[in-house]
């Protein structure tokens, strides 16, 4: 399994398409890329667990979990929810780290809203209507976070940032 927004998932898909276009075993290449990605994630997690000072154990735990998540071909929205408290507890610098944090959170929350469409086949509602409702709710939420919420709107306006956001 893979998903398009996971770096290893997208890379493995493009590798499969490329090898398939040459007449080769694209599925095998896709599986190999995914396994290599998973091994790299575990290797990174192992390095974070075994190397470093004891004073930075929570930060290393956070980075180890991030290695496992980012090098996996399938990233679920709740994986990021697991990472957020660890990054918040260890501190986030008020530069591109905050931008990445908020944009990633926004993306996965929008994805989680649309993921709830799996219940619509069990209701007597049109699936297209469910998609429309999910898109409208997600976009309203994104606009609220980017322009109205006092805590997050400054992230999207660089000149109004303080020294630290999180």
C-alpha positions in Angstrom: 0.0 0.0 0.0 1.1 3.5 -0.7 -0.3 7.0 -0.8 0.6 9.9 -3.1 1.6 12.4 -0.4 4.1 10.0 1.3 7.5 10.7 -0.2 8.4 7.0 -0.4 4.9 6.1 -1.7 5.2 8.7 -4.5 8.8 7.7 -5.3 7.8 4.0 -5.5 4.9 4.8 -7.7 7.0 6.8 -10.1 9.6 4.0 -10.1 6.9 1.5 -11.0 5.5 3.6 -13.8 9.0 4.2 -15.2 10.0 0.5 -15.1 6.5 -0.6 -16.5 7.0 1.8 -19.4 10.2 0.0 -20.3 8.5 -3.4 -20.1 10.1 -4.4 -16.8 8.7 -5.6 -13.5 7.3 -2.4 -12.1 5.6 -4.0 -9.2 8.8 -5.5 -8.0 10.6 -2.2 -8.2 7.8 -0.5 -6.3 7.9 -3.1 -3.5 11.8 -2.8 -3.4 11.6 1.0 -3.1 9.0 0.8 -0.3 11.1 -1.8 1.6 14.2 0.3 1.2 12.3 3.3 2.5 11.0 1.4 5.5 14.5 0.1 6.3 15.9 3.7 6.1 13.2 4.8 8.5 14.0 2.1 10.9 17.7 2.8 10.6 17.1 6.5 11.3 15.0 5.6 14.3 17.7 3.3 15.6 20.3 5.9 15.2 18.1 8.5 17.1 17.5 5.9 19.8 21.2 5.0 20.4 23.2 8.1 19.6 23.0 11.4 21.4 22.9 13.0 24.8 20.4 12.0 27.5 19.3 15.6 27.8 17.7 15.5 24.3 15.9 12.1 24.7 12.4 13.5 23.9 13.7 15.3 20.9 15.4 12.2 19.7 12.3 10.2 20.3 10.4 12.7 18.2 12.8 12.5 15.4 12.9 8.7 15.6 9.1 8.6 15.2 9.3 11.2 12.4 11.8 8.9 10.6 9.5 6.0 10.7 6.5 8.1 9.5 8.3 10.0 6.7 10.0 6.9 5.2 6.8 4.8 5.2 5.0 4.5 1.9 1.7 5.0 3.6 1.1 8.0 6.0 -2.2 8.2 7.8 -3.4 11.5 9.2 -3.3 10.4 12.8 0.4 9.6 12.5 1.0 13.4 12.3 -1.3 13.8 15.3 1.1 11.6 17.3 4.1 13.7 16.3 2.6 17.1 17.1 2.7 16.8 20.9 6.3 15.6 20.8 7.4 18.5 18.6 5.5 21.0 20.7 7.1 19.6 23.9 10.6 19.9 22.6 10.1 23.3 21.0 9.7 24.6 17.5 11.8 27.4 16.2 9.9 30.4 14.8 11.2 30.1 11.2 10.4 27.6 8.5 9.8 24.9 11.2 6.6 26.7 12.2 5.5 27.1 8.6 6.1 23.4 8.0 4.3 22.5 11.2 1.2 24.5 10.5 1.0 23.7 6.8 1.4 20.0 7.5 -1.2 20.1 10.2 -3.6 22.0 8.0 -3.0 19.5 5.1 -3.6 16.4 7.3 -6.7 17.9 9.0 -8.2 18.7 5.5 -7.3 15.1 4.5 -8.9 13.7 7.6 -12.1 15.6 6.9 -12.4 14.1 3.4 -11.4 10.7 4.7 -14.7 10.6 6.7 -16.5 10.1 3.4 -16.3 6.3 3.9 -19.5 6.4 5.9 -21.6 7.9 3.1 -22.3 4.6 1.3 -24.1 3.5 4.4 -26.4 6.5 4.4 -29.1 7.4 2.0 -27.1 10.4 0.7 -25.5 11.0 -2.6 -21.7 10.5 -2.4 -21.1 13.6 -4.6 -23.1 15.6 -2.0 -20.9 14.2 0.7 -17.8 15.2 -1.2 -19.1 18.7 -1.7 -20.0 19.1 2.0 -16.5 17.8 2.9 -14.7 20.1 0.5 -16.7 23.2 1.7 -16.1 22.3 5.4 -12.4 21.7 4.7 -12.0 25.0 2.8 -13.9 27.0 5.4 -11.6 25.5 8.0 -8.5 26.3 6.0 -9.6 29.9 5.4 -10.4 30.3 9.1 -7.0 29.1 10.1 -5.1 31.1 7.6 -6.9 34.4 7.9 -9.1 34.6 11.0 -7.6 32.6 13.9 -5.4 34.9 16.0 -3.0 32.1 16.8 -2.3 30.8 13.3 -2.9 33.7 10.9 0.4 35.3 11.7 2.2 32.2 10.3 1.0 33.2 6.9 2.1 36.8 7.3 5.8 36.9 7.8 6.2 40.5 8.9 3.8 40.0 11.9 5.5 37.1 13.5 6.7 37.2 17.0 9.9 35.6 18.4 8.3 32.3 19.1 4.9 30.9 18.1 5.0 27.5 19.7 
